[in-house]
Each structure stands twice: as C-alpha cells, then as structure tokens.
Amino acid sequence: AGELLDAASGFLRGRGVGVNPAYETLVDSDIPSLLSANARTTIRRNTGVDVGSRRRLNFIEGTGITLGITDDAVNEEVDITIAGADFPQKLNPNIVRWVMPGWYGQMAASTAVVSGDIYYIPIFVSELTTYIRIAIEVMTAAAGACDLRIFNWSGGLPSSLVLSAGTVDTGTIGVKEIVISQALNRGYYFLAHRTNAAPSLRGIDASAHFTPVPGMTPGAFYLDGRFIIPRVTAVYADPAPAPTSSALMSFAMVALREN
C-alpha cells in the first residue's frame, strides 16, 4: 500500500497495458504519503553555491525593502518582486537646492581645467532621488563648451553611461545649467565634466571637505586625501574611458539640483 506498484497483484497503478483495472486512475491516495514530506527545493545563491534544500522558502522584508508575491497559476510559478523603498521622512524643503551628493565642503576654489581632460567626481546618493538640473559655475571665461555627464560606478571606477546631459557655454562667467530629469537609486555614481577650452570653474576648497569615499578626507595623510578626482585625457565613450591619474579636490566642479 502507498506504492505505485501494487504488491498483491504485481500490476502498476494507472492506465494502459499491464495495469490493474482497480487502479485505472491515479488519485492523491495512490501517491506515497512520504512524497509531500520528502520533496525539497534546492536553494542556490547568485547562481553559485547551494545553501540547502527545504520544503518551503520564507522571504522576509528587511529595512527599506518591500516584497510583492503573486501566485501565477497560468505559468505554474510564484512571482516575487523585490523593491527598495524610499525613506518616508525625506528632508525636502521647497527651496532651490544645489547638491553634490555625499559631499560636504566649501565651494570656494577657482581652478583652471585642462582642455580635453575628463574629470570624474565620485558621489553617493543616499536614497532614490530625481535631479532636475546639472551645472557648473564659470569663474574665468574661455571660449568653448563643457560637456556634462553621469556614469555608473563599478568597483571604484566609472563604467556605463547613465546620462549625457549636453554642453554649456564657457565663454561667459556665471552658473551654467542644463535641465534634466534623472532618477538615481541609492548608490555610488560619477559626475563628469570635459571642456574643449581652459576656463576656471568653481570647485571644492581642498582644505575643507568631506567626501563620499571612505578614507579620503584631510588628516594625517592630508596630501593624499586631496587627490581623489580620477581623470584621463580622452574623448567621452560608453563605457567611460578608464582614468589614468587623479586630480585635486578643487576639480569637483559639477552640481545637481534637487528642487
């Protein structure tokens, strides 16, 4: 009893030649009772090491994470959507606010850029945010243009292109901004600027700053801490041209506007 082969008759339970007529149709009771108790689903992490085999998976919503679970009977599957939730109490005053996400410093330095160099500014976005402007401030004019972009972060280096915002004129002084609508999820990114001239732009004062990258702040290794802006002499590409050197804090010159 409880087996697909009937021990008394020697017939298989089911339909077809050599099947005991008493068991022409399989029903739940014909399936071994231990099957439901013994069946397991292998659990694998990141297409790598198996971490166990169990009858049930328990998905737990962590801080800032929501789970959407739907039983899809048509496709015989359970669909699970994992989403990061925005913080419920975001400080968002109704004022014009320019930011360099993850940075603290005095925007007091005026530094001449090198024509044809790409400067990558590391930023850290603390929560899902939509930015509506990207800009530089020209302190000393030089006829030409500055190309502003945003790149993804991969292992501490700029990688794929997120946004090519366009160019601004560097032939006159003042704040030069481009209207954008760019949502960035929580994480690290690079802002980038490249000019075809050599204007002086306003940047971070290298003597008073706090960066989004651990270990790169003034202190015992003050001089090392100042060189945090990856740079390369190249034209833009996707993925980003790899940096070949680094530049001073004062080359952190691109800002984003939240409101």
N, C-alpha and C positions, 0 to 999 in steps of 0.2 A: 504494500500500500504506500501511496505517496511517491511512486516512481512512474516514469513514462513507460517502462516495460512492466507489464502485468506478470508478477511472479508465478501466479497459479496457472495461467494459460500459456505463457510464453509469447503472447501477442503484444504488439505495440499499441498503445492507446492513441487513437486518431483515426484518419481516413485512409483508404487505399488497400492494396493487396497485402494480405498478411496481418490485417488489423482486426482485433477483436471487435465484433459488431457492438458489443456492450459499451465500447468506448469510441464510437464513431466521431464524436465531437469532444474536443478538449475543453474543459471548463477550469475555472480557477482552482477547484479542489484537486484537479489532476496534476497541478504544478507542485513540486515539492515545497512543503511549508518552509523549509530552511532557505529557499531561494531568496525570499524577501529579507531574511535576516542576514544572509551572507553576501548579497550583492554589494559591490563597492564602486565608488567613483574615484579614480586616481586624481590627486590634486597636484598640479605642477605649477611652479613659479617661473615666470618670464621665459617660458619655453625651455626650461633648463632642468634643474634637479627636482625629482618628485619628493614632495614633503609628507605624503601619507595617502591612505585610502580609507575613505569613510562613506557611510550611507547618506550623510547629509552635510551640506555646506551652510555655514551661518555667516552672513555678511553683516558686519557691524559698522554703523555710521560713525566715523570719527569726527573730531572738531573741524568744522568748516567743510564737511563732506556730506552730500546727500546721495541717496541711492534710489533709483527708480527701477522697480522689479515688475515685469509683466510676463504672465504665462501665455506663451504663443502656441496655442494648440495646433494651428494650421501647419507650422513648421516643426512641431514636436521639440520645442526648446523653451527655455526660460531666458528672457532678455533682461540684462542688467545694465543700467546706465549709471555711471559714477560721475558726479559733478562736484566741482569746488564751489562752495557758497561764498558770496561776498560778505564782508563784515557788516553786521546790522547797524553799527553806530559809527559810520564814517564821518569824520570832520569835513564838511563840505560847505563852507560859508559862501554866500552869494557875492563873491568878490573876484576880481581878476587876479589870478594867482599863477605865476610862472614858477616852475619847479625843475630841478634836476634830480629825479627820484633816487633816494638813498644817500644823497649828498648833504653835507652841512658845510658852509664856508662863506667867506666874504667875496662877493663878486666885484673885486677891486682891481684886478690886474688887467693891463692892456698889453697884449703881446702880438707881435707880428708873426703871421703864419707863413709857412714855406709853400710857395706855389707848387701845385702838383702833388702835395703830400696828403694822404688820408689820415685823419686823427680819429681814433675810436675811443669814445668816452663810456666807461662802464657805468651802468645804472642798475638799481634794484627797485622793482615795482612791488610794493607790499601787498597790494590787492588789485583785483580786476578794475581797471580804470580806462576810460575813454578820453584821449587827449585831443584837443581841438585846434591847437596851434603848435608849430615848431619854429624856432627863431634863433638868430644871433644878434649881437649888437656891434655895429661897426664904430670903432673909436677914431681910427685914422683911415681915410678912404684910399682906395686904389681901384682903378678902372678894371672891372671884371665881375665875376659871379662866384657864389659859394653854393655848392651842391650839398643838400642836407638829406641824410638817410638814417634808417634804423635797421640794425641787424640782430639776428638771434645770437644767443650765447651758447657755445659748445665747449665745455672743458676749459673755460677761461679765455677762449678765443672767439672772435666774430665768425659767424658761419653764414647761414642763408639769409637772404634779404627779406625784411619784414615790410619796409616802406621806402619807396623812392619819392620823397616829398616834392622835389623840384629844386629850383635855384632862386637865390635872392641876389640883388644887385649890391656890389660892394663899392660902387663908385661914389657914394654919398654916405655920410655918417648917420647913425641912428639905429633903432631897433628894426630889423628886417624879418618879417614873419610870413609864414605860409599857412593857410587854412587847411587843416586836416581833420579827419575823423578816424582815429586809430585806437582800437581797444587793445590793451596789453594785459595779459593774465599775470598773476603773481610770478615773479621770477627775475632773472638777470637778462639784460639786453645791452647792446651798444648803440649809442647815438654816434653819428659820424658826420664830419664836415670835410670838404675838399674844395679849395679855391683854385682858380686859374690866374690869380694875382697874389699880391703880398700885402693885404690890408692888416691893420692891427685890430683885433677883436677883444671884447671884454671877456675875461675868464676868471677862474677861481684864484684867489690870493694863496700862493703856495705856502705861506707862513701860518695860515689859519684855516684848516679844513678838516672835515671828517668824511671819509669815503665809504662807499658801499662794499668795498672789498676788504676783508679782514686783514689786519697786519700792515696796512698801507696808510698809516697816519703819522703825524710828527711825533718824535720821541727820541729814543736812543739812536735809532737809525734814520735820523731826520732826512738826510740827503737821499737815501734810498726811497723813503716814503714819498718824496716829491715826484719821482719818475714813475707814473702809473698810467699814462696815456699811450697805449700802443699806437704805432704809426708805421706807415710804409709809403714809399714813393711809387705810385701806381695809379692806374685808372680804375674806377669802380667796376666790379664784376659781381656775379652771383653764382657761387658763394663768394664771400668777401676775400679780397687779396690778403694773404697772411702777413701780419706785422713782422717787421724786421728789426725794429728798435722801439724805444719808448721816449716819451716827451714829458715835460714838466706839467705839474698841476694846472698851470695857467692856461694850458691848451684845452681845458674842459670849458667849452665855449657855447655849447648848444643847450637850449632850454625848451621845455614843453609846457604848454598851458592847459590847465585842467578846467578852468571856468572862464 
